[in-house]
């Protein structure tokens, strides 16, 4: 049993059963009812009928540069939000640890 499976089992044991069921369903079905990803890795919100990024490359680069400028000597950064992992992939070259919430 890997770490994710152990965490889901802990949730299902009574810690947060609704969340455990949603995660288990998501992993088993490999579908998400709210978001899709297009061929350019831009995230589409089906609820609001809008793409997450207007200009994917420009916006990812903006956040990348902003984070690097504000944390030049940090051994790690914490990031909260939803994204397509391109920002994380680029930042991984500069930090020992990335915490994504």
ChimeraX attribute file (.defattr): number of C-alpha atoms within 10 A of each C-alpha:
attribute: neighborCount
match mode: 1-to-1
recipient: residues
	/A:1	7
	/A:2	6
	/A:3	8
	/A:4	11
	/A:5	13
	/A:6	11
	/A:7	13
	/A:8	19
	/A:9	18
	/A:10	14
	/A:11	17
	/A:12	17
	/A:13	11
	/A:14	10
	/A:15	12
	/A:16	13
	/A:17	15
	/A:18	12
	/A:19	13
	/A:20	20
	/A:21	15
	/A:22	12
	/A:23	17
	/A:24	17
	/A:25	13
	/A:26	13
	/A:27	11
	/A:28	9
	/A:29	9
	/A:30	8
	/A:31	11
	/A:32	11
	/A:33	9
	/A:34	11
	/A:35	17
	/A:36	14
	/A:37	13
	/A:38	10
	/A:39	6
	/A:40	8
	/A:41	14
	/A:42	18
	/A:43	19
	/A:44	17
	/A:45	15
	/A:46	13
	/A:47	9
	/A:48	9
	/A:49	10
	/A:50	12
	/A:51	17
	/A:52	16
	/A:53	15
	/A:54	10
	/A:55	10
	/A:56	17
	/A:57	13
	/A:58	11
	/A:59	13
	/A:60	19
	/A:61	14
	/A:62	12
	/A:63	13
	/A:64	16
	/A:65	12
	/A:66	11
	/A:67	14
	/A:68	15
	/A:69	10
	/A:70	9
	/A:71	12
	/A:72	10
	/A:73	10
	/A:74	12
	/A:75	11
	/A:76	15
	/A:77	17
	/A:78	9
	/A:79	12
	/A:80	8
	/A:81	6
	/A:82	10
	/A:83	14
	/A:84	14
	/A:85	11
	/A:86	15
	/A:87	16
	/A:88	16
	/A:89	11
	/A:90	13
	/A:91	20
	/A:92	14
	/A:93	9
	/A:94	16
	/A:95	16
	/A:96	11
	/A:97	14
	/A:98	16
	/A:99	10
	/A:100	11
	/A:101	8
